[in-house]
Amino acid sequence: MKSDALKSPEEIYEYLKASFDELLEYVPAELGQSWITVPPFSMKAVAKFLRDDPALRFNTLMCQSGVHYPDEDELGVTYHLHSTSHKHTLVLKVRVPIADPRVQSVEAIWKTADWHEREAWDLLGIVFDGHPNLKRILCPEGWEGHPLRKDYRQQETYLGVTTGA
Amino acid sequence: MGLLDKKYHDSNIIIVPLENALNWARKSSLWYEQFGLACCAIEMMATAASHYDFDRFGILPRSSPRQADVMIVAGTVTMKMASRIERLYEQMSEPRYVISMGSCSNSGGPYWEHGYHVLKGVDKVIPVDVYVPGCPPRPEALLEGFLKLQERITNETVVESKPDGK
């Protein structure tokens, strides 16, 4: 197992290329961890491969975050993966246009993604295709808009009570 | 109470205006509804614990609004929680009192301007009897709030309703 351990993102990328060919893109970071960009429509297949391949075994989704990129009119999702058996980590990023922000859900791959994806939907409005229960998790039902978007404008009242907007 | 015991040791009859008796009973057994919303709850728990000892004032936690006399709104009231607080208040039986504990429930606190999710003062949804300032208030401050509430109850009359009661 030792020879598989501590694979760098670049090595993992080279390994993934055999199965996913042109779909993925390796982005070396000047600061912090380098990442692999995944197209939103193949996220689930990539995630399944990363989890199940004996050389990778990414069995933990450490964190899943949503991001708003106002300059590019895009939303993004960042995945931080970890393998408890191989002790390596990986960062994946997905970018989607804000007009049609659909990403494949990885809830079926890692259960952690369930609430994280609901949060990303609640606060940023990213739609996760295939999520079994995609509803708001923090804001109340019937809340208007997605508060963590940069252009968010708070509603003035909620159930007849002023929000202070 | 110790004084009363001594004074009326030989007889079981105490003559007192009904109002005073009621107010005395009410202010001496302020059972509060036990729920905390944020960091203020930690101070509330500290106040209830042995060092500050709520119990010496007859202040006890109750787990049901139906058994509670006073609600301590201890912490940040989110818009999502506001309707629940209102419902809990409605479930309490009269006479009922509310202590708003800390800046958040007084006015929105640090979220007063940019917190999209925070109610800007719990008095927007339920009437408040005593406001305890602080972020969070120390246990002494909460006790002071209870003493103020006791003061208020002492001056209540049977025939008139509370000035800001619903």
Interface residues (C-beta under 8 A of the other chain):
Chain A: L138 C139 P140 W143 P147 Y152 Q154 Y158 L159 V161 T162 T163 G164 A165
Chain B: M79 K80 A82 S83 G108 W112 E113 G115 Y116 H117 V118 L119 K120 K124 V125
